[in-house]
Amino acid sequence: MDNLSTLLMEMMDSKLYEAAGESCEKDDDEDCLTRRTLTAHLDYIYRHE
């Protein structure tokens, strides 16, 4: 992997974990759960080997 790809993966990782740590105890639970589900799917896709 080249430096740019590595940098992009690191940036994506930080955003994924930032979103995954979000609490879904607010009024917009459905939106929060949708974001967390998408985050989990993207994490699986990009980390699955």
Gaussian input, Z-matrix of N, CA and C with variables (Angstrom, degrees):
# hf/3-21g

backbone

0 1
 N
 C     1     B1
 C     2     B2     1     A1
 N     3     B3     2     A2     1     D1
 C     4     B4     3     A3     2     D2
 C     5     B5     4     A4     3     D3
 N     6     B6     5     A5     4     D4
 C     7     B7     6     A6     5     D5
 C     8     B8     7     A7     6     D6
 N     9     B9     8     A8     7     D7
 C    10    B10     9     A9     8     D8
 C    11    B11    10    A10     9     D9
 N    12    B12    11    A11    10    D10
 C    13    B13    12    A12    11    D11
 C    14    B14    13    A13    12    D12
 N    15    B15    14    A14    13    D13
 C    16    B16    15    A15    14    D14
 C    17    B17    16    A16    15    D15
 N    18    B18    17    A17    16    D16
 C    19    B19    18    A18    17    D17
 C    20    B20    19    A19    18    D18
 N    21    B21    20    A20    19    D19
 C    22    B22    21    A21    20    D20
 C    23    B23    22    A22    21    D21
 N    24    B24    23    A23    22    D22
 C    25    B25    24    A24    23    D23
 C    26    B26    25    A25    24    D24
 N    27    B27    26    A26    25    D25
 C    28    B28    27    A27    26    D26
 C    29    B29    28    A28    27    D27
 N    30    B30    29    A29    28    D28
 C    31    B31    30    A30    29    D29
 C    32    B32    31    A31    30    D30
 N    33    B33    32    A32    31    D31
 C    34    B34    33    A33    32    D32
 C    35    B35    34    A34    33    D33
 N    36    B36    35    A35    34    D34
 C    37    B37    36    A36    35    D35
 C    38    B38    37    A37    36    D36
 N    39    B39    38    A38    37    D37
 C    40    B40    39    A39    38    D38
 C    41    B41    40    A40    39    D39
 N    42    B42    41    A41    40    D40
 C    43    B43    42    A42    41    D41
 C    44    B44    43    A43    42    D42
 N    45    B45    44    A44    43    D43
 C    46    B46    45    A45    44    D44
 C    47    B47    46    A46    45    D45
 N    48    B48    47    A47    46    D46
 C    49    B49    48    A48    47    D47
 C    50    B50    49    A49    48    D48
 N    51    B51    50    A50    49    D49
 C    52    B52    51    A51    50    D50
 C    53    B53    52    A52    51    D51
 N    54    B54    53    A53    52    D52
 C    55    B55    54    A54    53    D53
 C    56    B56    55    A55    54    D54
 N    57    B57    56    A56    55    D55
 C    58    B58    57    A57    56    D56
 C    59    B59    58    A58    57    D57
 N    60    B60    59    A59    58    D58
 C    61    B61    60    A60    59    D59
 C    62    B62    61    A61    60    D60
 N    63    B63    62    A62    61    D61
 C    64    B64    63    A63    62    D62
 C    65    B65    64    A64    63    D63
 N    66    B66    65    A65    64    D64
 C    67    B67    66    A66    65    D65
 C    68    B68    67    A67    66    D66
 N    69    B69    68    A68    67    D67
 C    70    B70    69    A69    68    D68
 C    71    B71    70    A70    69    D69
 N    72    B72    71    A71    70    D70
 C    73    B73    72    A72    71    D71
 C    74    B74    73    A73    72    D72
 N    75    B75    74    A74    73    D73
 C    76    B76    75    A75    74    D74
 C    77    B77    76    A76    75    D75
 N    78    B78    77    A77    76    D76
 C    79    B79    78    A78    77    D77
 C    80    B80    79    A79    78    D78
 N    81    B81    80    A80    79    D79
 C    82    B82    81    A81    80    D80
 C    83    B83    82    A82    81    D81
 N    84    B84    83    A83    82    D82
 C    85    B85    84    A84    83    D83
 C    86    B86    85    A85    84    D84
 N    87    B87    86    A86    85    D85
 C    88    B88    87    A87    86    D86
 C    89    B89    88    A88    87    D87
 N    90    B90    89    A89    88    D88
 C    91    B91    90    A90    89    D89
 C    92    B92    91    A91    90    D90
 N    93    B93    92    A92    91    D91
 C    94    B94    93    A93    92    D92
 C    95    B95    94    A94    93    D93
 N    96    B96    95    A95    94    D94
 C    97    B97    96    A96    95    D95
 C    98    B98    97    A97    96    D96
 N    99    B99    98    A98    97    D97
 C   100   B100    99    A99    98    D98
 C   101   B101   100   A100    99    D99
 N   102   B102   101   A101   100   D100
 C   103   B103   102   A102   101   D101
 C   104   B104   103   A103   102   D102
 N   105   B105   104   A104   103   D103
 C   106   B106   105   A105   104   D104
 C   107   B107   106   A106   105   D105
 N   108   B108   107   A107   106   D106
 C   109   B109   108   A108   107   D107
 C   110   B110   109   A109   108   D108
 N   111   B111   110   A110   109   D109
 C   112   B112   111   A111   110   D110
 C   113   B113   112   A112   111   D111
 N   114   B114   113   A113   112   D112
 C   115   B115   114   A114   113   D113
 C   116   B116   115   A115   114   D114
 N   117   B117   116   A116   115   D115
 C   118   B118   117   A117   116   D116
 C   119   B119   118   A118   117   D117
 N   120   B120   119   A119   118   D118
 C   121   B121   120   A120   119   D119
 C   122   B122   121   A121   120   D120
 N   123   B123   122   A122   121   D121
 C   124   B124   123   A123   122   D122
 C   125   B125   124   A124   123   D123
 N   126   B126   125   A125   124   D124
 C   127   B127   126   A126   125   D125
 C   128   B128   127   A127   126   D126
 N   129   B129   128   A128   127   D127
 C   130   B130   129   A129   128   D128
 C   131   B131   130   A130   129   D129
 N   132   B132   131   A131   130   D130
 C   133   B133   132   A132   131   D131
 C   134   B134   133   A133   132   D132
 N   135   B135   134   A134   133   D133
 C   136   B136   135   A135   134   D134
 C   137   B137   136   A136   135   D135
 N   138   B138   137   A137   136   D136
 C   139   B139   138   A138   137   D137
 C   140   B140   139   A139   138   D138
 N   141   B141   140   A140   139   D139
 C   142   B142   141   A141   140   D140
 C   143   B143   142   A142   141   D141
 N   144   B144   143   A143   142   D142
 C   145   B145   144   A144   143   D143
 C   146   B146   145   A145   144   D144

   B1=1.4459
   B2=1.5318
   B3=1.2985
   B4=1.4617
   B5=1.5317
   B6=1.3124
   B7=1.4727
   B8=1.5225
   B9=1.3356
   B10=1.4659
   B11=1.5249
   B12=1.3152
   B13=1.4634
   B14=1.5204
   B15=1.3114
   B16=1.4597
   B17=1.5207
   B18=1.3166
   B19=1.4593
   B20=1.5286
   B21=1.3254
   B22=1.4604
   B23=1.5230
   B24=1.3272
   B25=1.4631
   B26=1.5281
   B27=1.3269
   B28=1.4655
   B29=1.5255
   B30=1.3335
   B31=1.4621
   B32=1.5292
   B33=1.3267
   B34=1.4497
   B35=1.5297
   B36=1.3255
   B37=1.4630
   B38=1.5210
   B39=1.3262
   B40=1.4635
   B41=1.5274
   B42=1.3184
   B43=1.4675
   B44=1.5219
   B45=1.3475
   B46=1.4593
   B47=1.5190
   B48=1.3258
   B49=1.4550
   B50=1.5210
   B51=1.3150
   B52=1.4670
   B53=1.5272
   B54=1.3288
   B55=1.4636
   B56=1.5224
   B57=1.3199
   B58=1.4641
   B59=1.5194
   B60=1.3158
   B61=1.4522
   B62=1.5183
   B63=1.3179
   B64=1.4588
   B65=1.5286
   B66=1.2998
   B67=1.4591
   B68=1.5296
   B69=1.3068
   B70=1.4700
   B71=1.5291
   B72=1.3014
   B73=1.4603
   B74=1.5265
   B75=1.3094
   B76=1.4639
   B77=1.5271
   B78=1.3256
   B79=1.4603
   B80=1.5221
   B81=1.3273
   B82=1.4672
   B83=1.5363
   B84=1.3353
   B85=1.4628
   B86=1.5270
   B87=1.3297
   B88=1.4623
   B89=1.5256
   B90=1.3310
   B91=1.4658
   B92=1.5213
   B93=1.3099
   B94=1.4610
   B95=1.5250
   B96=1.3233
   B97=1.4612
   B98=1.5237
   B99=1.3269
   B100=1.4596
   B101=1.5227
   B102=1.3358
   B103=1.4701
   B104=1.5230
   B105=1.3166
   B106=1.4720
   B107=1.5267
   B108=1.3356
   B109=1.4645
   B110=1.5175
   B111=1.3237
   B112=1.4628
   B113=1.5229
   B114=1.3099
   B115=1.4620
   B116=1.5204
   B117=1.3124
   B118=1.4667
   B119=1.5216
   B120=1.3291
   B121=1.4628
   B122=1.5253
   B123=1.3203
   B124=1.4652
   B125=1.5209
   B126=1.3100
   B127=1.4566
   B128=1.5241
   B129=1.3211
   B130=1.4658
   B131=1.5291
   B132=1.3301
   B133=1.4654
   B134=1.5185
   B135=1.3233
   B136=1.4601
   B137=1.5188
   B138=1.3106
   B139=1.4656
   B140=1.5202
   B141=1.3312
   B142=1.4654
   B143=1.5209
   B144=1.2957
   B145=1.4688
   B146=1.4960
   A1=108.63
   A2=116.43
   A3=119.20
   A4=110.53
   A5=115.65
   A6=120.85
   A7=112.93
   A8=116.47
   A9=119.63
   A10=110.46
   A11=117.09
   A12=120.60
   A13=111.03
   A14=116.20
   A15=120.75
   A16=110.60
   A17=117.14
   A18=121.66
   A19=111.05
   A20=117.27
   A21=120.74
   A22=111.32
   A23=117.16
   A24=120.53
   A25=110.88
   A26=117.08
   A27=120.51
   A28=111.23
   A29=116.78
   A30=120.85
   A31=110.20
   A32=116.52
   A33=120.98
   A34=110.29
   A35=117.13
   A36=121.25
   A37=111.21
   A38=116.99
   A39=119.64
   A40=110.88
   A41=117.82
   A42=121.11
   A43=111.28
   A44=117.21
   A45=120.53
   A46=111.17
   A47=116.97
   A48=119.73
   A49=111.49
   A50=116.85
   A51=120.32
   A52=109.59
   A53=116.54
   A54=121.03
   A55=111.39
   A56=117.53
   A57=121.42
   A58=111.61
   A59=117.55
   A60=121.06
   A61=113.82
   A62=116.47
   A63=121.52
   A64=110.96
   A65=115.97
   A66=121.21
   A67=109.89
   A68=116.83
   A69=121.16
   A70=111.15
   A71=117.04
   A72=121.11
   A73=112.48
   A74=117.61
   A75=121.76
   A76=109.98
   A77=116.41
   A78=121.63
   A79=112.74
   A80=117.81
   A81=121.33
   A82=110.93
   A83=116.70
   A84=121.43
   A85=112.80
   A86=117.89
   A87=120.42
   A88=111.00
   A89=117.38
   A90=120.69
   A91=110.98
   A92=116.46
   A93=121.32
   A94=110.28
   A95=116.71
   A96=120.24
   A97=111.49
   A98=117.06
   A99=120.79
   A100=110.33
   A101=117.01
   A102=120.57
   A103=111.46
   A104=116.82
   A105=120.20
   A106=111.26
   A107=117.06
   A108=120.44
   A109=110.30
   A110=116.62
   A111=120.73
   A112=110.54
   A113=116.73
   A114=121.57
   A115=110.65
   A116=116.43
   A117=120.30
   A118=111.04
   A119=117.10
   A120=120.20
   A121=111.52
   A122=117.21
   A123=120.23
   A124=111.16
   A125=116.33
   A126=120.55
   A127=109.90
   A128=116.79
   A129=120.75
   A130=110.89
   A131=116.72
   A132=121.10
   A133=111.24
   A134=117.47
   A135=120.42
   A136=113.87
   A137=117.96
   A138=120.14
   A139=113.10
   A140=117.09
   A141=120.67
   A142=110.15
   A143=115.26
   A144=119.43
   A145=110.12
   D1=137.09
   D2=179.03
   D3=-83.07
   D4=174.67
   D5=-175.60
   D6=-62.62
   D7=-38.81
   D8=-179.25
   D9=-65.48
   D10=-44.71
   D11=178.60
   D12=-61.19
   D13=-41.96
   D14=178.92
   D15=-62.87
   D16=-44.37
   D17=178.88
   D18=-62.20
   D19=-44.17
   D20=179.45
   D21=-63.16
   D22=-40.72
   D23=178.02
   D24=-63.99
   D25=-40.70
   D26=178.77
   D27=-64.57
   D28=-40.36
   D29=178.58
   D30=-64.87
   D31=-43.78
   D32=179.52
   D33=-63.74
   D34=-42.57
   D35=178.22
   D36=-57.20
   D37=-45.19
   D38=-177.79
   D39=-64.74
   D40=-38.86
   D41=178.29
   D42=-68.77
   D43=-39.99
   D44=179.49
   D45=-62.88
   D46=-44.83
   D47=-178.43
   D48=-72.25
   D49=-29.57
   D50=175.82
   D51=-64.84
   D52=-44.55
   D53=179.40
   D54=-69.94
   D55=-36.79
   D56=-178.42
   D57=-66.53
   D58=-28.27
   D59=-178.23
   D60=-81.73
   D61=-4.18
   D62=-177.71
   D63=-69.16
   D64=137.95
   D65=177.84
   D66=-83.54
   D67=142.45
   D68=-179.31
   D69=-106.91
   D70=38.67
   D71=-177.78
   D72=-100.87
   D73=14.58
   D74=-178.54
   D75=-93.09
   D76=-174.30
   D77=178.90
   D78=-69.84
   D79=-26.34
   D80=-176.49
   D81=-96.74
   D82=48.53
   D83=-176.77
   D84=-56.11
   D85=-39.33
   D86=-177.98
   D87=-62.65
   D88=-44.82
   D89=177.99
   D90=-63.90
   D91=-41.47
   D92=-179.93
   D93=-62.98
   D94=-46.44
   D95=179.71
   D96=-64.22
   D97=-35.84
   D98=176.78
   D99=-63.42
   D100=-44.85
   D101=178.49
   D102=-62.96
   D103=-42.63
   D104=-179.53
   D105=-66.31
   D106=-37.56
   D107=177.67
   D108=-65.65
   D109=-44.97
   D110=177.54
   D111=-61.10
   D112=-42.23
   D113=177.99
   D114=-59.33
   D115=-45.59
   D116=-179.61
   D117=-63.71
   D118=-41.22
   D119=178.78
   D120=-64.79
   D121=-44.91
   D122=179.19
   D123=-63.62
   D124=-39.83
   D125=178.14
   D126=-61.02
   D127=-43.36
   D128=179.28
   D129=-64.53
   D130=-45.27
   D131=-177.91
   D132=-61.22
   D133=-47.18
   D134=-174.28
   D135=-82.23
   D136=-16.50
   D137=-179.54
   D138=-105.72
   D139=-12.76
   D140=-178.07
   D141=-70.20
   D142=127.33
   D143=179.78
   D144=-124.01

